[in-house]
Amino acid sequence: MVRGLAFGLTFVIPLLGGIARADTCVAPPPEGRGVTGTSTPGIIYKVSSAADGGIQFSGEAPDLQFQKTSYADGHFTLRIVSHGDTLELNAGMSGIEVTRGNRSQMLEASGITAQDAAKMRALFAGSRALRRYRELAAALQRAGDTSPAAHGVLVPAALLEQLDGDASAPARIARGLAGAKAAVRLRPIRRSDDCWDSYASRTYAAAVDYCSCYNEMSGSSFFQDLCAFTWVLRCESYWFQFLSCSAIPLRMQ
């Protein structure tokens, strides 16, 4: 992922507000209110509240089950199961920890080395859970799915794919989701349109900031990776706020 993280997100977060905004890097936000788009069939999604204050988003597709728990500050956990293979991701401001079976790899914010990143890729090697989750993410992208559920899947997929060696994944997924409106079949407590419009505006701004940060740091893959990680945590925080606003309790279909 990155060679070192000594400055960490304490450097990147204030940087985002001070650099030139490269608005041409992402599509302009759509006009009008409400939600449009698609929801890929064949996947069952559910949302529920967690006992510790988080919000759980789970999904089930052929040969795949996953559960993501998001929190207000953007940190999240993701558990993926496929064909008996289990992968668990814990990501937050302090760093990233991935567990597979009885093996774990920690990427600490105090300093990530190339060796650490290589060990992470070795941990991923042959993971059926990761492969199946990446296949789902790819299918959502091919379908042009910009539903709330797709956002819930694709943002952590960007981080997983980056950790697995695809450095272009965060930028590609951020562009695809930026400003997207989406079809959502909810049983909301409040107006889902208002909640979604707020979420869409925030994630669009996060994508623009990420693009600007990425371009500004074009000479340093170190800081480009930090830009991507900051984008992931911002989007997860906004996802938590969106679900808190509109979707407890609900079922996404």
C-alpha positions, 0 to 999 in steps of 0.5 A: 500500500504505502512505504511509510506512514509516519505523517499519517492522516494528520498530514493528509486531512488538512492538506485536502482543504488547501490544495487546488480542486481538480473538479475535472477529475470527476463527473459533475454532480447530477442536478435535481433531487431524489434517487435514480440508478440501478440495484444489481439483482441476485444479491440480498442486502440487510442493514441493522444497528449494532450493540456498540453503536455501529451500523451493520450492512450485510450481503449475501450472493452466490458463494459469498456472505459479508458483513460490514460494521461502520462507525461515525468516525469512519472506521469500519470492520468487514468480514467476508466468507466464501467456500470456507475461507474467511477474511476480516478487515479492520480499518481506522485512523490508527491503521489497517489489520487483516485476519485470515484464519489464524494469521493476521497482518497489521499495517500501523499508522506509525510506519508501513514498510514495503515489507509490510505491504508484501506480507499483506499481499501474501496473506491475501494469496489464494483467498477465495473470500477476497476473490469472490468479493472482488468479483462482486465489486467488478460486477457492480461496476460493469452494471453501472450500479450506483445504488446505496448498496453498491456504495456500501460494497465498493468503498471497502472494495477499493481499499482491499483491491489497493492492498492486494496490489491494484493501486488504481482501484481507489481512483477508479471507484471514486470516479465511478461513485462520485455524485451518483444518484441511485435507486433505493427501495427502503422503508425509511423512518425519514425522507430517504431523498433528503438523506441520500442527497446529503450523502451524495453531495458529501461523497462527491466532495470527498471524490473531488478532494481525493482527485485533487490530493492524488494529482498534487502528490503525483510524484509520491505514491506514498502520499497518493496512498494516504489520499486514497485511505483518507477518501475511504474513511470519509466515505465510510463516515458519510455512509454511517450518517446516511444510514443513520438518517434514513435506514434503521430499520430497513431492508435493501433489496 
